[in-house]
């Protein structure tokens, strides 16, 4: 797949993101990434080629030693690694060498298991967000004053192709992994279907800024890192909206708040007749948090499922919570709901505790561990950081089925239209409120949680 997605222009920008359970390890990954100073070159040097071979050796061993399925789904892993070695030897650029490593991981067809290459010393931003809604890919947000905005890209535009490739539910994670993690592009050629029914093509150029070179985490660098850590934590925080004491809406952007914040969520639920958990865009996080929150909404202890690892199977049960919420419950999900957010929604369904509204979830619930590596960089005073996320367990729900590659099918499917996206309406949240006997228009629902673009 990654070989087929090679683009013609050389790439000089790079960034990384961490998903699913690995968000729990994201801060460690961020700290490591802050140390990297490797730069991209159009022509690969022998030092970079040797480094790519070392990366392949390290991350391939991570997978072979730790993947939850010791048979690796029948993939001849050693043969795939040998093929990648040859590709690295013949690669004419660092990007193609890194793509050869990513291609080995792609053979497992497992979005949780992936190569995290060393980041370039740049932060980049395409200036827009896109998402699968149903079976179509739409622009959901456009950053003001970006190149995308200047060229007329709008929320509600349907993306038919990206640099010649058609996004589907099956291919979206691969395309996103390529564009945001493996090889961010100098431009994106988008073929669009507009709200007016017309077709058009635009070429989006990303914004990017160079990061300062960091040799070590001295006192000042630690302060800067801590500030960035707090900003990241804020972006993952919990947001609330309420309607007197009839309804509390809890928007969980990830399952990684501090334990004290988990207790705060449960405390805030007390006294409300109904609660909506908005898990749209929630990529998952900590297993213990979902066990705690489910323990607060179920009247008795429940076996959520089983964590099936390489050598043992461990039951997943709800945690006891002093406070319990006994009112009505609804859960909002979409294509970007993944990991433990899917487990939460499915457990609510299986126990018939509430109604799940929205779009089918991502189907990425297997747990992954992050394995970091650090070695000398291309210069005497630089450090090179990279790693691998490796699936170490599948989750089998209490009905005996895994959600991997399947997802959670909502009890009531409510998809925003292109017009809804363009106008900022939220029909799914409005419908969930209606089910819980609270009147809310899609326009009102769309204003409850305004999006804030990161400052950088």
C-alpha positions in Angstrom: 0.0 0.0 0.0 2.7 2.5 1.0 4.7 1.7 -2.2 1.6 2.5 -4.2 1.2 5.8 -2.4 4.6 7.2 -3.2 4.4 10.8 -4.4 6.6 12.4 -6.9 7.7 15.5 -5.1 10.4 15.3 -2.3 9.1 15.8 1.2 10.7 18.2 3.7 8.1 18.3 6.5 7.2 15.7 9.1 5.1 15.3 12.2 3.7 12.4 14.3 0.5 11.6 16.2 -0.4 8.8 18.6 -3.7 7.1 18.7 -5.8 4.6 20.7 -4.4 3.2 23.9 -1.0 4.6 22.9 -2.3 8.0 23.9 -1.4 6.9 27.4 2.2 6.8 26.2 1.8 9.9 24.0 3.5 12.2 26.4 6.6 9.9 26.4 6.5 9.8 22.6 6.2 13.6 22.5 9.2 14.0 24.8 11.3 11.7 22.5 10.1 13.5 19.4 11.3 16.8 20.9 14.8 15.4 20.8 14.9 14.5 17.1 17.0 16.6 14.7 17.2 14.5 11.6 16.6 16.4 8.4 15.2 15.1 5.1 17.3 15.2 2.0 16.3 14.6 -1.6 19.3 12.3 -2.0 19.7 9.7 0.7 23.2 9.5 2.2 24.9 6.3 3.2 24.6 7.3 6.9 20.8 7.7 6.5 20.6 4.4 4.6 22.5 2.7 7.5 20.2 4.4 10.0 17.1 3.2 8.1 18.5 -0.4 8.2 19.0 0.0 12.0 15.4 1.3 12.4 14.1 -1.7 10.5 16.0 -4.1 12.6 14.8 -2.6 15.9 11.1 -2.1 15.1 10.8 -5.5 13.3 12.1 -7.1 16.4 9.6 -5.2 18.5 6.8 -6.7 16.4 8.1 -10.2 16.3 8.7 -10.3 20.1 5.6 -8.6 21.3 2.7 -8.8 18.8 -0.4 -10.3 20.4 -0.6 -13.0 17.7 2.7 -14.9 17.7 1.8 -16.2 14.2 1.5 -12.7 12.9 -1.8 -13.5 11.0 0.2 -15.9 8.9 2.5 -13.2 7.5 6.0 -14.4 6.7 7.5 -11.6 8.7 11.2 -12.5 8.1 10.6 -12.5 4.4 8.9 -9.1 4.5 11.8 -7.8 6.5 14.3 -9.1 3.9 12.3 -7.5 1.1 12.4 -4.2 3.0 16.1 -4.4 3.5 16.6 -4.7 -0.3 14.3 -1.7 -0.9 16.3 0.4 1.6 19.5 -0.6 -0.2 18.0 0.6 -3.5 16.1 3.6 -2.2 16.9 6.9 -3.8 15.6 9.0 -0.9 15.2 8.8 2.8 11.4 9.0 2.4 11.4 5.8 0.2 13.6 4.1 2.8 11.1 4.9 5.6 8.2 3.9 3.4 9.9 0.4 3.0 9.8 0.0 6.8 6.2 1.2 6.9 5.3 -1.3 4.2 6.4 -4.2 6.4 3.9 -3.0 9.1 1.2 -2.5 6.5 1.3 -6.3 5.7 -0.4 -7.0 9.0 -3.4 -4.9 8.1 -3.5 -3.6 11.6 -3.9 0.2 12.1 -2.7 -0.1 15.8 0.7 -1.6 14.7 2.7 0.9 12.9 6.2 2.4 12.5 6.7 5.9 14.0 9.7 7.3 12.0 11.9 10.1 13.3 10.1 13.5 13.0 11.6 16.2 10.8 12.3 19.4 12.7 9.1 21.0 11.4 5.4 21.3 12.5 3.0 21.3 9.6 -0.7 22.0 9.1 -2.8 21.4 6.0 -5.3 23.9 7.3 -8.3 21.7 7.2 -9.8 18.5 8.8 -11.5 15.7 6.8 -13.5 12.8 8.0 -15.4 9.8 6.7 -19.1 10.3 7.3 -21.0 7.2 6.2 -19.2 6.2 3.0 -18.2 9.6 2.0 -15.2 11.8 2.9 -16.1 15.4 3.8 -14.2 18.5 4.8 -15.3 19.2 8.4 -13.3 22.3 9.3 -11.1 24.8 7.6 -8.6 26.9 9.5 -9.1 30.7 9.0 -6.5 32.5 6.9 -4.9 29.2 5.8 -4.1 28.4 2.1 -7.0 26.0 2.1 -9.4 28.8 3.1 -7.9 31.3 0.6 -8.5 28.8 -2.2 -12.1 28.3 -1.2 -12.2 25.0 0.6 -15.3 24.9 2.8 -16.8 22.6 5.4 -19.3 20.4 3.5 -17.1 19.9 0.5 -16.8 16.2 -0.4 -13.3 15.0 -1.1 -13.5 12.7 -4.1 -9.7 12.1 -4.4 -6.5 13.2 -2.6 -3.5 13.3 -4.8 -5.3 10.8 -7.0 -6.4 8.4 -4.3 -10.0 7.8 -3.3 -10.6 7.8 0.4 -12.9 5.0 1.7 -13.6 3.6 5.1 -11.1 0.9 4.4 -8.3 3.1 3.1 -8.8 6.2 5.2 -6.5 5.2 8.0 -3.7 4.3 5.6 -4.0 7.7 3.8 -4.1 9.6 7.1 -1.1 7.6 8.3 0.8 8.5 5.2 -0.1 12.2 5.1 0.1 13.1 8.7 2.8 10.6 10.0 4.9 8.9 7.4 5.3 11.5 4.8 3.4 14.8 5.0 3.2 16.4 1.6 4.3 19.8 0.2 0.9 20.0 -1.4 -2.4 18.2 -1.6 -4.3 18.1 -4.9 -8.0 17.7 -4.0 -10.8 16.9 -6.3 -14.0 18.1 -4.7 -17.8 17.9 -5.0 -19.2 21.2 -3.7 -22.4 22.0 -1.8 -23.7 23.5 -5.0 -23.3 20.2 -6.9 -20.3 21.4 -8.9 -16.9 19.7 -9.3 -13.7 21.6 -8.8 -10.0 21.0 -8.1 -7.7 22.9 -5.7 -4.1 22.5 -4.7 -3.6 23.0 -0.9 -0.2 24.1 0.4 0.3 23.5 4.1 1.6 25.9 6.7 4.8 24.9 8.5 7.3 26.2 10.9 10.7 25.1 11.9 11.3 23.8 15.4 14.4 24.9 17.3 17.1 22.3 17.5 17.1 20.5 20.9 20.2 18.6 22.0 18.9 17.8 25.5 16.1 18.7 27.9 17.9 21.4 29.9 16.0 23.6 32.4 14.5 25.9 29.7 13.7 23.1 27.4 12.0 21.2 30.2 9.9 24.3 30.9 8.9 24.6 27.2 8.1 20.9 27.0 6.0 21.1 30.2 4.0 24.0 28.8 3.4 22.1 25.5 2.4 19.0 27.6 -0.2 21.2 29.4 -1.5 22.5 26.1 -1.8 18.9 24.8 -3.6 17.9 28.0 -6.0 20.7 27.7 -6.9 19.7 24.2 -7.7 16.2 25.5 -9.7 17.5 28.4 -13.4 17.0 29.3 -16.0 19.6 28.2 -19.5 20.0 29.6 -22.8 21.5 28.5 -26.0 21.3 30.5 -29.7 22.1 30.3 -30.8 22.9 33.8 -31.0 19.5 35.6 -32.7 17.7 32.7 -29.6 17.0 30.7 -25.8 17.0 31.1 -23.7 16.6 27.9 -20.1 15.3 28.5 -17.7 15.6 25.6 -14.8 13.3 26.1 -12.1 14.2 23.7 -10.1 11.2 24.9 -10.0 8.7 27.7 -6.8 10.1 29.2 -7.8 12.7 31.9 -6.2 12.5 35.3 -7.9 10.1 37.8 -9.2 13.1 39.8 -11.0 14.3 36.7 -12.6 10.9 36.2 -14.1 11.3 39.7 -15.2 14.8 38.8 -17.1 13.5 35.8 -19.0 11.0 37.9 -19.7 13.7 40.5 -21.1 16.1 37.9 -23.5 13.4 36.6 -25.3 13.2 40.0 -28.7 14.9 40.1 -29.3 15.0 36.3 -32.2 13.2 34.8 -30.2 12.3 31.6 -26.6 12.3 30.4 -25.1 12.2 26.9 -21.6 11.0 26.5 -20.3 12.6 23.3 -17.4 10.3 22.1 -17.2 11.5 18.5 -13.6 11.9 17.6 -12.5 10.2 20.8 -9.5 8.0 19.7 -9.5 6.1 23.0 -7.0 6.0 25.9 -6.9 4.4 29.3 -8.6 1.1 29.9 -9.0 1.8 33.7 -11.0 5.0 32.9 -13.6 3.2 30.8 -13.9 0.6 33.5 -14.5 3.3 36.1 -17.0 5.3 34.0 -19.0 2.1 33.1 -19.0 1.2 36.8 -20.7 4.5 37.4 -23.5 3.9 34.9 -24.3 0.2 35.5 -26.3 -0.8 38.6 -24.1 -3.9 39.2 -20.7 -5.3 38.3 -20.5 -6.2 34.6 -17.9 -8.2 32.7 -17.1 -5.9 29.8 -15.2 -8.5 27.9 -11.8 -10.2 27.8 -8.3 -8.9 27.0 -6.7 -11.6 24.9 -2.9 -11.2 24.8 0.0 -13.2 23.5 0.2 -15.5 26.4 -2.8 -14.9 28.6 -6.4 -13.8 28.7 -7.5 -11.3 31.4 -11.2 -10.4 32.1 -12.2 -6.8 31.8 -14.8 -5.8 34.4 -16.4 -2.6 35.5 -14.7 -0.9 38.5 -16.7 -0.2 41.7 -17.7 3.4 42.0 -19.2 5.0 45.1 -21.5 7.2 43.1 -23.8 5.7 40.4 -25.8 7.5 37.8 -29.2 5.9 37.4 -30.8 8.3 34.9 -31.3 8.0 31.1 -28.1 7.6 29.0 -27.2 8.2 25.4 -23.8 7.8 23.6 -22.7 9.7 20.5 -20.1 8.1 18.2 -18.7 8.5 14.7 -16.1 7.1 12.4 -13.3 8.7 14.5 -14.5 7.0 17.7 -11.9 4.3 18.4 -10.4 2.1 21.1 -12.0 2.3 24.5 -14.6 4.8 23.3 -15.9 1.9 21.1 -15.8 -0.4 24.1 -17.8 2.0 26.2 -20.5 2.4 23.5 -20.8 -1.3 22.8 -21.0 -2.2 26.5 -23.8 0.3 26.9 -25.6 -1.5 24.0 -25.0 -5.0 25.2 -26.3 -4.2 28.7 -29.2 -2.2 27.1 -28.3 0.7 29.4 -28.8 3.4 26.8 -29.0 4.3 23.2 -26.1 4.8 20.8 -26.5 7.5 18.2 -24.4 8.6 15.2 -22.2 6.8 12.7 -20.4 3.4 12.8 -17.2 3.6 14.8 -13.7 3.1 13.5 -13.3 -0.6 14.4 -9.9 -0.1 16.0 -10.1 -1.5 19.5 -7.0 -3.7 19.9 -4.5 -2.3 22.4 -1.0 -1.2 21.4 2.2 -0.6 23.3 4.7 2.0 22.3 8.4 0.9 22.0 10.8 3.9 21.7 14.3 3.9 20.3 17.0 6.6 20.4 20.3 6.6 18.7 22.9 9.0 17.4 21.7 11.4 14.6 23.5 12.5 11.5 25.6 15.0 13.3 27.9 14.7 16.3 25.5 16.6 18.7 22.2 15.3 17.5 19.9 12.5 18.6 17.6 10.4 16.4 14.3 9.1 17.9 11.9 6.6 16.4 9.7 3.8 17.5 6.9 1.3 16.9 3.4 0.8 18.2 2.7 -2.9 18.5 -0.7 -4.5 19.2 -0.4 -6.5 22.4 -4.0 -7.5 22.9 -7.4 -7.9 21.3 -10.6 -7.1 23.2 -13.4 -9.7 23.0 -16.6 -8.2 24.1 -19.1 -10.1 26.4 -21.0 -11.3 23.4 -17.9 -13.2 22.3 -17.1 -10.9 19.3 -14.3 -8.5 18.6 -15.0 -5.0 17.3 -11.7 -4.9 15.3 -12.4 -3.9 11.6 -16.1 -4.0 12.5 -16.9 -1.2 14.8 -20.0 -0.4 16.7 -23.2 0.0 14.7 -25.3 2.7 16.3 -28.8 2.0 17.4 -29.9 5.1 15.5 -27.8 6.2 12.6 -27.8 10.0 12.2 -25.3 11.5 9.8 -24.7 15.2 9.2 -25.3 16.3 5.6 -22.9 18.5 3.6 -25.3 21.3 4.4 -25.2 20.6 8.1 -21.4 20.7 8.0 -21.4 24.0 6.1 -23.9 25.6 8.5 -22.4 24.2 11.7 -25.5 22.2 12.6 -25.3 19.0 14.8 -28.3 16.8 14.0 -26.9 13.8 15.9 -26.6 15.6 19.2 -30.0 17.1 18.7 -31.6 13.7 18.1 -29.9 12.2 21.1 -31.3 15.0 23.2 -34.8 14.4 21.7 -34.6 10.7 22.6 -33.9 11.8 26.2 -37.0 14.1 26.1 -35.0 17.4 25.8 -35.8 19.8 23.0 -32.7 21.1 21.2 -32.4 22.2 17.6 -29.5 21.1 15.4 -28.4 24.8 15.3 -28.3 25.0 19.1 -26.5 21.7 19.4 -23.8 22.8 16.9 -22.9 25.8 19.1 -22.3 23.9 22.3 -18.7 22.9 21.7 -17.0 25.4 19.4 -13.8 24.2 18.0 -10.5 26.0 18.8 -7.6 25.6 16.4 -4.2 25.0 18.0 -2.3 28.3 18.2 0.7 26.9 16.2 
